[in-house]
Amino acid sequence: MLVVTLGGSPEPIVTSISSLRPNRVVFLATEQSTPQIGQIMTALPYQPLIERRDVKNPDDLDELYRCCVVWLRELLENPQLPPPNREEGADAPATPSLDQDQRLTTPIDVKVDFTGGTKSMAAALAFAAFDIGIPVYLTTAPRVDAVKVTGGERTRQIHLDGMLQQRALSNVVKPQLERFEFDAAAHELGRMVEALGSRVEPWLEKLALLINGLAAWDRFDLDTARDHLKPYKTGVLADWVTLLGKIKAEREWLTDPDQQRAPRPVGVMVGDVFRNAERRAELGRFDDAVARLYRALELAAQSRLLDQFGIRTASFDPTLVADHLSDLPASLEGKTKLGLVDSWTLLAALDTEVANLYLPREEDLKTVLAMRNLSILAHGFTPVGLNEWEKAKALIGELLWGLLAGSGIDPDGVPQLPNQLEVLVAAVDGPSQRGTTSKGDADAVR
């Protein structure tokens, strides 16, 4: 099927139809240009089925674009060819007939040619087709200057790769990144790379892989994240690549009972989970965010107990603290596994620095934990809202960053994942998204 704008000289439309050989032509025509349909059909070497869509105002670009989107989608979504007809108002030969089975089974391959019509008609059809993903064609002849063309018309497909890339990056990928929707941004880029095929530029493929790496990091798949981010050990992403290595090393130390030597500094994984909670909150997923705060709080106690006292909370051995405590806290008597509150209770008993941080906030923390326990992702049915999230973040953030400061880790040492398109494009040596990209852009996302 070929959709064409009609108006001006009919010869290019004859060339287009003769070259593309559609079995169905849809003319977008005004009342004044409709008689040309008969001239075109007479000049064709064969007779396709024809339809007409009435253009009321050929200079209203916005309305024309809306109509073209509707028409094109209707044509794509309805695979049935119309019954054979003779276009009313056009002095055209009768169209050939197709039986009902042919009309129902003939596949629809839609193309558009925006050569004819007013400038607004042509622009509207072209933009609508590009936005929907329909191949776009133009029938032209060689130009000797900016005024006229010479003979030898031909119909060729138009690729506006640069425009489509920029629109997708600016209108879709950039907002997704700003909301930390890395998976969605990676999917959009993957779709773009696939659509471009052999025409895709290397930097765009690299950008898709890089954002896939950030998506993996966001879902705690550190191995995949490392594989995608390791080409960026230098440049604007160097600090994040270094941080990722520290987080991965700390996780291996926490999960491997045979690994005795702790990486330094201990605690970057805690900060990373805290940043993950912030990203969930940015999306309005406050239940998810509070669940991650809980895990960060638990992880902080786990890593500190293991680092300072060799205690693993999953297999608690009271004899490990005998040299440090004359009496075990009563709440821990007989326990072989330590939960969050038990871990912090033990840590406060063992470590004065922790006690000074934890004990003044203990009652407020119990209130926050009770709220978490009543949430749908814990043990209850109450959704967590913005106010609850902000209270939990403020209290737990004070406790965690205060604890991590003792290990030499401040909030700037565990930056939020980079989510500025300009920074990521610069990292893969892509074209500038706003003139220049400097180190300040990288600093701004921390």
N, C-alpha and C positions, 0 to 999 in steps of 0.2 A: 504494500500500500504506500502511496506517495501523497503527502499533503503539501499543497503549493499555495502561495499567495499570488493573487491574480490582479493585474493592473499594469499599464504600460505596454511595452511591446510583447506580443504573444510568442514570438519566435524562440526566446530562451526557454519558455515552458515546453514548447514542442521538443526542443533539444533535450531537456531534462527527462521528459517522459519517454522519449525514444531511447535514451541512454540507459535509464534505470529499469525500463520495461515492467512497471508495476501492473498487477491485474486489476487494481482499483486506484482511482485518483479522487482525492477530496480537494475541491477548490474552495479557498477562502476568498470570497468575492463580494464586492459592493454591487449595488444595483446597476451602477454605470459600467462596471467591468464584466458583468455576467454574460453579455453577448459574445465575449471573446471565447467562451467555452466552446461554442459551435465552430469557430474558426480553428481552434486548436484541435478539436476532434477530427475535423476534416483533413487537417494536415498530417495526422499521425499515420504511421504505417500499419497500425493495428488498433483495435477498439477495446480499451479497458472499460470496466464498470466505472461510473462516475457519480459523485455526490457533490453537493454544494452546501457550504456553511455561510450564512448571511452575515456580512460585516456591516454594522449599522453606522459606526463612526470610525472611519479609517485613520483618524489622526489622534485618537485617544489611546496613548500607549498603555496606560495602566489597565484600562478596561479590556483592551485587545489582549494583553498578556493573560489576564484572568480567563478570558474566553478560550484562548489557545490551550491553556493548561487543562481546562475542563474538556475541551474537544479531544485533545490528544489522549487524555486518560480514558475517555469513553471508548475511543477507537482501540486502545490497548486492552481494555478490560472486556470488550465484547468481540469474541473471535469469529462471530458469524458475519459472513458477507451479506449485504442487503440483496433483496430480489432485483433482478435486472430492471432497469428503468430508462426512461428518456428524460434527460434533465429539462425541467420546465424552464421556459424563458430562453432557452439556447437552441439555436438552429443546428443541432448535432444529429449525426446518424444514430439509429437505435443501437444500444449496447448489446453485445452478444449475451446469450443466456447461459446460465450454469444451472445444473440440476440441484435439487435440495441437498443431496449428499455432498456435492462439491462445495456448496456454500457453507456447510457446517464444518467441513474438515480442512478446507484450505487454510494453511497457517498464515498468521498475520505477522508480517515483517514491515514495520512502519518506518518510513523515512520522511524527511521534510526537505523542501527546497524553498528558500526564502528570497529567490531572485526577483519576483514580481511584487506588485502592490506598492502602497506608499511606504515611506521609510519606517513609519510606526508599525505598520502591518508586518514588514519584514523583520524588524527588531523583536517584536512581540513573539512571533513564531519561532525565531531562532533561540531566544532566551528560554522560552517555555520548553523547547525540545532539549536544549542543553541541560536544563534543570531536571527534567524527567529521565534523561539518558537515552534519547532517541537520536540516531545518526542524522547529521545536518549536511545538506548539500547546497552548492551555489553554482549557478551556470554563468560563466563569464567568457570573455574573449581577451586576447592580449591587448594591453593598452600601450599606446605610443606616447600619451601624456595624461594629465589629470582630467581631460575634457571628454575624450572619446576613445572607443575601443575599435580594434581592427576586426576583421573577419576571423572565422575559425572558432566558434563557440564550443565550449566543452563543459561538462558537468563533473565537479569534483567534490569529494567530501571535505568538510571543514573541521579541523581540530583546534579548539581553543584551550589547549592543555594548561597554559599559564593562567588564563582567567579562571578556569574551573578549579585548579589547584588553590589559587589565592582565595577564591570564594569559600571553598571547603575549609581551608586553614583558618581564615578569619571568622567565618560565620558558624562553623561547627566545632572544629578541633580546638581552637583557642578558648572558647567558653567552657568546653569540656575539661580542658586542662586547668583552667582557673578554678573549677569546682573539684579538682582532683579526681575526675572520672577518667583515670588512665586507661582502663579496659575499653571504655566507649571510644576514646580518642584513638586507641590502637586499632580498634575495629574499623573506624571510619578511614583511617590511613590505609589499612589493608585493602579495603574495598576500592579506594582510589588507585592504589598500586596495581591491583588486578585489572581495573578498568583501562588503565593506560597501557598495560601490556609491554610491548617492546619499546614504547615511547617514554616509559617512566625514566626520570632522571635519578642517578645514583643517590643523591642526597636525600631524596624522598624515601627511598627504600631504607636508607640508614636511619632516618627519622622514625619510620614505622618500627624498626627493630629496637631503637632506643626507648621509645614509649612503651613498647611491649616489655622491656626490661623494668621500667618504672612500675608498670602494672603488676609484674611478678613480685617486685619488692613490696608493693602495697598489700599483696595477699600473702606475704611472708615466705614466698618461694625464692629464697636467697641464692640458690644455685643457678636458677634461670636468670635472675637479675644480674648476677656476676658475669655470666656468659655474655649478656647483651651490653653490659656497661664497661667491660674491661678495655675496649678500644679507647676509652676516654680518661685514661689515667693522668693525662695532662690537659690543660685548657680549662674552660669554665666549669667543667664537671669534676675536676680532679678531687675536690674536697669530698664530694659524695661517694666517689669510687673508693677513696681511702676509708671513709666511714663504713661503707658496706663491708669492706674486708674486716674491720674491727668487730662489727656485729656478727658476722659469720664465725669468726674465731671465738667469740664469747659463747655463741650458741653451741659450738662443738665442745668447748670446755664444760659447759653446764650439762651436756647430755652424755658425755663420755666418762664413766667412772674411773677409767684408767689414766685419764689426763689430769695430772696433779698440778701442773704449773698453770696458774691463771694468766690470761692475757691482760695487758695493761693499756688503758685503765679499765677497771671492771665497772659496768653500769651503762655502757652505750646501748645495749639491747633494751634496757628499761626506757631510756630516752626515746628510742625508736618506736616502741609500742605506744608511748605517750603521744608522739607525733601522729601515729596511725589513728589514735582516738580523735585527735583534732580534725583529721581529714573526714572521718565519719560524721562528726558534728557539722562540718561545713556542708555536708549533703543533707543535713536535717535528720540524720539517723542517730538520734540521741541514745536509744537503747543500745545500739552497737557501740557507740562511743563510750558509754559508761562501763559496758562489759570489758572494753579494752583498758580503761583506767584501772579497773579491778585487777586485771591480769598484770598490768605494770606495777601495781602496788605489791602484789604477791611475788612477782619476779624480783623486785628490788630486795625483798627480805631473803629470798632464796639465794641470790647471787652473793649478798653480803655475808650470810651465814656460811656459805661454802668457802668464800674467799678468806674470811678472817678466822674461821673456827673449824673448817673441814666438815661442816654439818650439811648433810643432804636431807631436805625436808620430807622426801618420799620414804626415807628409811632412817628415822631419827634414833640415834644411839645416845642415851643420857650420859654414858661414861665419858663422852667427848667433852662435856662441859664441867666435869667434876673438878678439874683444876681451876676453873674460873668462877664457879658458883658453889657456895656452901650448901645452899638449898635450892632445889629446882622449883620454879613457880608452881603453885598447887594445881593450876589449870592444865599443866603439862604432865602430871603424874600418870604413868602407865601408857602414855601415847607413843606410838611408833611412826606415825605420820603427822605432819604439822600442816594445818591449813593457814590461811592468811593471818588471822588474828593471833593464832598460836605462834606463828613465825615472828611476828612483830613483838609479841610479848617476850619471847625468848631473846630476841635481838636487843630489846631495850634493857633486859636484865644483864646482858653480857657487855653492852657497849654504852658507855655514858653519853657519847655524842648522839647516838640514836635515841637514847632515853630523853635527852633534852629536846629533840625534835618531835618525838612521838607522843610522849605522855601529856604535854599541854593540849594536844589535838585529839586525844584518844576518844573523848566523849562525842565531839563533833564528827569524828570519823565513824563512830558506831552509827550515828544518825544517817550518814551518807550510805554506809553499807546496808543499813536496813532498807533504805530507798532502793538500792540496787537489788536486794533480795526479793523485793515486792514487784520488780519489773518482769515483763513477759519473757525475757531471755534468761531469767534466773529461776525464781520459784513462784512468782505471782502472776498477776494479770494487769498491772498498772503500767501504762506507757510512761516513758521518761520524756519530759518536756525540756524546753530550752532553759528554764530557770533551774531545774534540778541539775542539768548538765553543767551550767555555769558554776553552781555551788560546789559540785563534785570536782570539777576541774581546778577551781581556785584552791580548795583544801588539799587535794591529793597532789596538785602541782607544787605547792609549798613544801610538802613533806618529801616528795621525790627529788626535786631539784636541790633541796637542802641536803638530802642524803648524798646525792651524786656530787655535790660540791666538795665533799670530803674526799672524793676520789679524783678531784681535779677536773670534773666534767661540769661545764656550765651549759645553759640552754643553747648558746650559739655554737657549742661544740657538737650538737646533734640537731642540725638544721632541718627544717621541713623539706620534703622532697621538692625538687625544682618543678614548677608548674607554669612557668612563663614560656610561651611559644618562642619568643625572640631568643631566649637563652638556649633552648633545645635546638633550634634551627642553626644558630651560630656554632653549636657543638659539632654538628655534622657538616659544617662548611656549606650550608645552604644559603640562598639569597637573603639579604637583610629584610626583616619584616617591618622595620621602622627607621630606615636610614642607616644607623650604626648600632652595634651592640658592643658594650664595654663590660669590663669586670664589674662595674656598678650594677649591671643588670643581674648578674649572678648573686651579688651581695644582697640585692633587693628581695630575693625570694627566700632568704634565710629567716 
